[in-house]
Amino acid sequence: MFRELLKIYLLFIALFFLGRLGLYTLYFDRLHDITFAHSLLSFLYGLKFDTMSTSIILIIPTLLLAITPRGLAKLSGRFINAYVLFFLLIALYVENATFPFVAQYDVRPNYLFIEYLKYPKEVTSMILKEYPLQLTAALGMLLLTAWAYLRFSPLRLAEAIRTPLWKRLLLFPIVATVLFLGIRSSFGHRPANISDALYSTNRLANEIAKNSLYSIGNAYYSYTKEANIIKPYGKMNLSEAYTRVGERLNIKTGGEFPFNRLEPTHFPTQKPKNLVIFIQESMGSQFVGFSGGDATITPNMEKLSLEGIAFTNLFSNGTRSIRGLAAMTSGWLPVAGEGVVKRNKSQSDFFTVASLLKPLGYKSSFIYGGEGRFDNMRGWYMGNGFDEVIEQKDYVHPTFVSTWGVSDEDLVIKANEKFKAHAAKGEKFVSIMFSSSNHSPFELPERKIDFIPGKPKYGVENAVKYADFAIGRLFELAKKESYYKDTVFVVVADHNIRVYGDDLVPVTMFHIPALIISDGVKPQKYNALATQPDVLATALDLIGIDLTYPVLGHSIYSDSKREVSLMMFNDTFALREKNKVAVVQPNKEPLTFTYENDRLRNAPHDKELERDTLAFVTVLDDMYNKKLYQIKQ
């Protein structure tokens, strides 16, 4: 019995070791800031997670080997063999999937892996187009492994079960104890968890140490247990937390809905302006000239930067589109766990620009080129004040359709038609537009842009260039219409492309561009540290009326504006004030860094900044759970 279980254990351990060795070899150059001996600890810590994962798998075989009557030895042996093969193939598939996942997201498979399984059509299409060789290799490995296991399996399960039952029952407590210790993998007060992999300040070394199968299971458990999601970050009294966040953001808290306050406009007018926010999928600062990138990729963004406010030092909330959508639609900051766009308690009565402007007679729309069900966008927008969601099914004879929906040019043409219709009826409007062209597998229409020499035709640079083309097309169309001079336009990224780096939080990869274009606004480069809620607050300021809202940021024209940015990378939070950054991770001691030359440098603990980071985590979770992010109508 023990011998057969050991064989199964070693089989899985060997598989996980090979996967980890592959990652270690592939990304060895990313471990340059730690010693070779230190980097090898990834394998030692990894063995703990491999043991935990394998021990969980071994629960069923252990029970069956211990209690199955000898007369059912053959049948039970076949079942255990099938069970082991099933999990072996699952583990092999996940190990194969880890490599493209790390290449895309710079982390091992996590809750995103589960999320994407909800969209089989889009994800299957993307995998077939983006990773055909990897998919073929994975399928070949699965078939070869299944054949080899069935043909050469070293397990002698039936023979083990034919051992007298009393002997197996005597051995069972010992095996069960070993199995329990393997699952717990700790003699401390608490069992080992995913935080035990965070042994290094080099984030990729930590990722190599993790086990993908365990990471997926842990993420599924964590992200479905909203009630206790912030517990691993630490405890803080709510009164202290709200005080700290209010002081850090320079917003007075209190009342029925915290952070809700009157913000007088700096541009009073008798005719309030419309608001259009065009959110760009994955447009990082490296692709935009005014934010320090390559201006030749985004010539329209560069040209428009001379006509309005260009945010040169803007940092996103997170690394997912739903974080950026919430930031630019609601002025919200990242909450621990799943984003509010997909959470149950934020599907209604959650503040948005639509709910803010609806009492003033504004018509509202969310305009997207893909399917509105993706990431629950349709449900969230319609549940929180938006009059209409325009999605792929609403486009008649689009010029180009990709895996993720109609092209960005079709999107802006549709939006322009919508805005013209509002203007013809004398209606004020607010609209959120969301692009999709800059998304793997980067399918682009022909004869729209001059493809960049030396770059993959259907690669990220050309995808960004096409997205920039669509931005230019929007303004080309809008400038011909009467609504243009009466509208505040915002162009902003949801997050950067492939947020990765060796730091615990790769701050530089949160750097994104934003523009605000509005008739009569003096052009400027805004160089102070800013967040997406700051961009939204500035746009609302430019509408020209006093507004009461809870946006967690300030207009750049306000004396209350502070150089503060909260960022979320997977389950890690970073609070940045100017060039000092505090990092808070689950079940780990907070750390403080300075941000210098695009890297985090170790610094003495700033206890106040670290406590303030925990305060943000605490307050945002409390506001979500108690449905406090509202305005009193």
C-alpha positions, 0 to 999 in steps of 0.5 A, a space after each residue: 500500500 505504502 509503496 504504491 502511494 509512494 510511486 504515485 507521489 514520485 510520478 507527480 513530483 517528477 512532472 512538477 519538477 520538470 515544469 519548474 525546471 523549464 520555467 527556471 531555465 527559460 527565465 534564468 536571466 530574470 533572476 540576475 539580482 539574486 545569487 545562484 544558490 538563492 535562486 535554487 531555493 525555488 525548487 526547495 519551496 516548490 517541493 513543498 507546494 508539489 507535495 501539498 498538491 499531490 497529497 490532496 490528490 492521494 486522499 482517494 487512492 489512500 482510502 480505497 487502498 486501505 478499506 477495499 475488500 480483497 474480492 474487489 481488488 481488481 475493480 478498485 485497482 482499475 478505478 484508482 488507475 483511471 483516477 491517477 491517470 485523470 489527474 496526471 493528465 490534468 496536471 500535465 495540461 496545466 503545466 503546459 498551459 503555465 508557459 504561455 500564461 507566464 509569457 502573457 501575464 508574468 505569473 503562474 495560472 491564477 484566478 484568470 485561468 478559471 475566469 477564462 474558462 467561462 468564455 470557451 468560444 473566445 478563449 478557444 478561438 484565441 488559443 487556436 490562433 495564438 498558440 497553435 504549436 503549443 496546443 499541438 505539442 500539449 495534445 501530443 504530450 497528453 496522448 503520449 502520456 496516456 499511452 505510456 501510462 496504460 502500457 507501462 504503468 509501474 503501479 501494482 494496485 490490485 496486488 496491494 489491495 489483496 494484502 490482508 485487510 487487517 494489515 492495511 487498516 493497521 497501516 492506514 493511520 500512519 499513511 493518513 498522518 503522513 498525508 495530513 502532514 503533506 497537505 499541511 506542510 507546516 508544523 506551525 500554528 497555521 498550515 502552509 499557504 501560497 504566501 510561503 512561496 514568497 521567499 524572495 524579493 525577486 518576484 519571478 523566483 517566487 512564481 517559479 516556486 509556486 505550483 500551478 495546480 495549487 495556485 489555481 485551486 487556491 485562487 478559486 477558493 480565495 476569490 469565492 470567499 469574499 467575506 474573509 478576503 482581506 483577513 490575510 492582509 492584517 487587521 485594522 479598526 475601521 475608524 482608523 482605516 477611514 481616517 487614514 484613507 481620508 487623510 492620504 487622499 485629502 478627502 473628508 470622510 463621514 456621513 452615510 456614504 464616506 468620501 461623498 462630497 460636493 466638488 465645485 467646478 473650476 469651469 462654471 458654465 450655463 451649458 454643461 458639456 457631454 462626457 465621452 471616455 474612450 478606454 483603450 485596451 492595454 495601451 502602455 506608456 511605452 507606446 505613446 510619445 508624451 508618456 515617454 514611449 515611441 511616438 511613431 506608434 501612436 501619431 494621433 495620440 501625439 498630435 492630440 496631446 498638443 490640443 488638450 491635457 496630456 497625463 505623462 505620469 499616470 498609473 493604472 489601478 491594476 492589470 485587468 480591464 475590469 479594474 480600469 473600467 471601474 476606475 474610469 466609470 466610477 472613480 473606484 480603486 482596486 478592492 481585494 479579490 475579484 473586481 467590482 464589475 463581477 462581484 454580486 454586491 456591486 451589480 446595483 446601487 454602485 456609483 457610476 458617472 451615469 448614476 451621477 449625471 442621470 438626474 441632470 438629464 444625461 443619456 448614458 451608454 456603454 459602447 463595446 465591440 465584443 460581447 457584453 457578457 464578457 467579464 459581466 460588463 453588460 450586467 454591471 453597466 445596465 445595473 448601475 445607471 446606464 441606459 444602454 449597452 451597445 455590443 457586437 450584436 448591435 453592429 450591422 455589417 461591420 467592416 471587420 470582425 476579430 476574435 474579440 468583436 468588431 474593429 475599433 473603427 467600427 466602434 468609433 463609427 457607431 459611437 459617432 452615430 450615437 452622439 449625433 443622434 443625441 445632439 439632434 434631439 438636444 440631449 446631453 450624454 455620457 458614454 464609456 467606449 471600450 476598445 478591443 483591437 489591442 488584444 491577443 491574437 491581434 487580428 487587424 484589418 488590412 489597408 488601415 495603417 502602414 504596418 511597422 517594418 521589422 515588427 510582426 504584422 499581427 503583433 502588439 505594436 501594430 495593434 496599438 498603431 491600429 488602436 491609435 488610428 481608430 482614436 484619430 478616426 473618432 476625432 476626425 468624425 467628431 470634429 465635423 459634428 455640432 456636439 464636438 465643441 460641447 463635449 469633454 473627451 477622455 482617451 485613457 488606457 485600462 492597463 498596460 500590456 503584459 504587466 510583468 517585472 522582477 519586483 514584487 510590484 512592477 510599478 513601471 508597468 502600471 504606467 499608462 497614457 491619458 488625454 483630455 480634449 475639450 474645447 476651450 481647455 488650455 493644452 498642457 502636459 500634466 507631469 505630477 503623479 496621477 491615478 485613473 480616478 484623478 483623470 475622471 475627476 478632472 473630466 467631471 470638473 471640465 463638464 462645468 457644473 458643481 457635482 456631489 460624488 465619492 470619486 477617490 481622486 481629485 481634479 488636477 485643478 483642485 488644491 486637494 490633489 495629492 501625488 498618491 497612487 494605489 496599485 494592485 498586482 495579483 493579490 499584492 497592494 502597493 501604495 505610492 506617495 511620490 517616489 516612496 512605495 509601501 507593499 502589502 501582501 497576504 500573510 507577509 510583513 509589509 515592506 517599504 521601497 523607493 521607486 528609482 529608475 523604474 525599479 523598487 529599491 529596498 528602504 527602511 520601513 515607513 510604518 505610516 505608509 504601510 499602515 495606510 496601505 492596509 487602510 486602503 485594503 480595509 476601507 475598500 472592502 468595507 465599502 463594497 460589502 456594506 454598499 457604501 460607494 453611492 451618492 445620496 440622491 
